[in-house]
Amino acid sequence: MEDEWTFVKKRTAAEGAVWVNQDRSRFKRTGDRQLESEAVFQERIAALGYPVPVVLESGSSTGSDPEGFFFVEPSLGPASLHDAAWNTVGGACGPMPDAVVDAAAAVGARLLSAQAQHAEPATRDALNAWVQQAGWTVNVFAENPDLDTPRTRTVLETALDRLAHTPLCWSHYDYGLPNAFPAGVIDWQHHGLAPVGYDTYPALEIIAFKGGTKGYYATPAQRARYTAALDETALHVLGSKPGRHLGEFLLIKCLFFLALMKPADLTNTDKVLKWNYRRTLFTMGVEQYERTGRIDTAAFLSLDDFAAQPEHCRTGGA
């Protein structure tokens, strides 16, 4: 009997949607022909030992869209690590459960190990491409031309200098608790080469970019335990600790989380507030990195605290 599919959600920053079958054992991703390259990539990294769902079926979509494509993959479980944290904390904005931190460390270590085993030497061209693709820099600087300054460009060049000897691997670009499950990692639409560790080490740090609206946070002790687990894996496979480049990784995340944030309607005060909030986090990240070579996400304002500031303090300028 053919599966009947129920719509789950649209895919972010890409054409297409996600669907689930009746018993929730399979998910289908649909989209334009770019989705075909995602399916091929997912099959490739599955063969390399990455913890990803196998592609069960793929092909051209039927119906009125001749450019449509789909692929089907098995469910990796009933709840992502984000869902597990949210459901436990209950949206009360408390520390995430230690069990979720340990699950994140376990799946992160599996991903990091596979990436490190198939890493390749870095080149400046490949590092530049990573900044452009993972940081969505064309979009960010088009929407925020006042942030495209010599100072910002110098900071980015400094980061690339420090990453010159860090090997590159095939990476997710949008890795975090919402697409991580104890059994593996889903949603590889924005993949590309990145320095080893870029996916995994920032996973608990990037919660702060959501401004406290995720309903949970990681404590310093939890972040330290998570990092130690990744370091143990990295030392075994690479002989080094890519986490020393967390500052560089978070600098690119400051770009990523500002991408596509400028609202088309500048009278939409809620969206403008969130855009200016991310602009402020970007500016804070650049200033911290310029001063110390690190970015302390614990120092980031919450969205509520940012909104409570006087209006002239909420422009997020550089």
N, C-alpha and C positions, 0 to 999 in steps of 0.2 A: 504494500500500500504506500502511495506517495505521501511524503510529509506535507502537512498543511502548516503554513508559516504565518506567524503573528508579528506585526511590526513592533520593534523595541524602541529604536531611536534613529535619528539621523546621525550620520558620521560627521564629526567636527572637521572644519577646514577642508572638506573634500566632498565631492558629489557622492551620494549613495546613502545606504541605510543598513541597519542590522535587524535581523529577523530571528525568531526562535520557533522551534517546532513544538508540538503539543505537549510532549513529556519533558521538554527543556533539556533534552540530551544532545541537541545539535543547534548550532547557530549558522545562519547564512548571511554573508556580506554581499551586498549588491552595489553596483556603481558603473562608472564608465570604463573604458578600456584600460585606464591606469590601474584598475583593480587587478587586472591580469598580471601585471608585473609584481604586485604585492603577493599574489598567490604563489608565483614562481619563486620569489625571494623567500617566502615562508617555507616552502618545500626545501629550498637549498639550505637554510640554516637548521632546519630540523635534521637534515642528513649530517650536519656538523655537530650535532649533539646539543643544540640550543634547546632550552625547555619551552617549546612552543607546541600548539596543537597541530596535529597532522592535517593536511588538506585531504578531505574525504572525497570531494567531488568538485569539479569546476567546469565552466563553459560559458557559452554565450547565453544571455538572457533571452527568453522567448517573449513574444508580444510585440508592441509597437516600437520598441527602442532597439534599432539595429546595432547601436554602439554599446549596448549593455553587456555586463559580465557579472558573474557570480562565483563564489566558492563557499563550500560548506566545511565546517570544522566541528569537532566534538566539544561539548561543554567541558570546561576545566573545573567545574564545581558550582555550587549554588550561590556563592558569595565571593566577591573580590576581597582583598585585604582591606581596601577602603570600606567596603560594606561591613566587614567584620568589626572594624574599629568603630564605625558610626553606630552600628546596632548595639554595641556594648556600652559605649559612652552615652548614647541616647541624645546626641546633639547638645550636650551640656557644656561643651568646650572644656573637657578635662583631659588628663593624660591618656594616651592610647594604651590598650592592654598590653602587658609584656608578652603575652602569647602571640599577638599580632606582630610585634617587633621581631620576635624570634622566627616567626614564619617568613617575614620579609627578609630577614638575614639569610635564611635557608635558601629561598628561591633566588635571592640576589647573588648568593655565592655560586649557585649552579649556573646562572647566566654569566657571571663574571668569569668562571672557570672555562666555560665553552668559548667565550670571546677571547680570553687570553691565549688559549691553545691554538687559535687560528688568527692571531694578530700578525701584523706586517709593519715594517718600518714606516715611520712618518715622513712625509715630504711637506714642504711649505705650501705647495699648491693644494695638497689634500687637506691640510689644516685650514687654509683659507676657505676652501669649499665647505668644510664643516661649519665654520662660523657663519657663512652665508646661509646655509641650508638649515642647520639646527637653530640658529638665532633669528632666522627670518629677517635678516638685516635690511634687505631692500624694502620690505613692508614697514619695518619699524622706523627707519629713517625717512621714508616717504611720508608717513603719518606724523612723525615727530622731528621735523628738520632741525629744530633748535637743539636737539640732542646729538646731532651728527656734527661733532666739533673735533678740532685737532686733538683736544684733550682726550675725548672718548676713543678716537682712533689710536692714539699713543698707548692708552691702557690696553686696548685689544692687541696691539702689536707686542706689548710686553708679555701678555698672557701667552701668545703663540711662541715667543722666544723661550718661555719656561717649559713649554710642551714639546719642544723640538725633538727630544729623545724619548718621548713616550709613544709606544707603538699604537697603531690604529687597528680597529676591529669593526665588524659590521654591527651596527647599533640601532636601537629603537628610536631614539631622539625624544620620545615623550613618555619615558618609563616612569612609573609611579604606582602608588598603591591601588588606584582605580583599575589598572590593567594588569595587576599582579595577583596571582592565585597561588596557593600552596603547590599546585601541580604545574604551574608554568606561567607564561606571559602571553597576552593577547594583543591585537591591534597594532600591526607593524606597518601602518600606512606611511609613516614619515621616516622610514629607515635610511641609513647611509653610513659612511665611515665616520668614526669618531675616536678620540683617544680612549684607550682601555680605562674603564672606570667611570666614564662620563654618564652612562646609564644608571649605574647602581649606587655609587657613593652619595649622590645628592637626594636619594629617594625620600628620606625623612626630612631633609632640610627644606625641600620645595613645598611642604605643607604650608609654610609661612606665607608663601605668595598668594594663598587663597584668603588671607586677611582674617583668619579665625572663623571663616564660614564653613570649614570642613567639620567643625564640631569636636575636634580632638587635636592634640599636639603631641610631639615627642619630647620627653624630658631630656636634659643633658646626659643623664645616666643611660637612658635608652639609646640616644644617638651614639654614645661612646661604645656601648655593647654591640650595636649594629655595625659600626665601623670596624671594631676589633674582629668580628666574624669575617668581614670582607677582607681585611688585612691578612688574616690567617690563610685564606684561600689564595690571595694574590701572591703572597710570599712563596707558597708551595708551587704555583704554576709559573710565575714571572720572576720570582726572586726580588721583587720590589713591592712598594706600597703606592699604588696610584692615588690613594686618598690624599697624599701630600699635595695634589693638584686640585683639591676641592674648591679652592678660591677661583681658579681658572674655570672650573666646571660651572660654578654658580654665577660667574660673570656672564657666561653664555645663556644661562637660565634667566638672568635679568632681561636679556633681549627677548628670549622666547616668550616669556609671560607678558611682555608688552605688545607682542605682535597681534594684529587684528583687533586691537582694543578701542581705537578711535571710532566713536559712533558716527554714523551717517547723519543722524539728527542731533545736532549740538544743543537742542532744547530739551533733550532727554536727560534730566538732571541725574538720575540714578546711574545711567551708563557713563556720563561725563565724569561723575565722581569716581567710578571704578577705573576709568582710563587715567585720570590724574593720580589715583592711588598707585597704579602700576608705574607711572612715570616717576613718582617719588621713590618707589622701591628701586627702580633702575638707577636713579641719581645717587641714592644711598649706597647701592652696591658698587658703583663706579668709585665713589669717594672712599669707601672702606678699602677697596682693593688697591687703589692708588696709594693709600697711606700705609697699609699693612701687608698687602699681598693676600689678604683673606677677606671673606665676607661672612659676617655674623648675622645669620637670619633671626636669631633670638632678639636682636636689637630692632628688627622691623616693627613698625607700628601695626596694630590691628586696623582693619577697615573702619571699625566703629570709632577708634581713637583718632584716626585720620579725619573722619567725617566731622568730629567734634571740634576740629581746629577752626580758627577764623578763616574765612573764604580766601583771603590773600595768601594764606600759607598752603593752600591746597592746589596750586597750579602745577606742581611736579616739575618745575624748571630745573635746568642744569646749573 
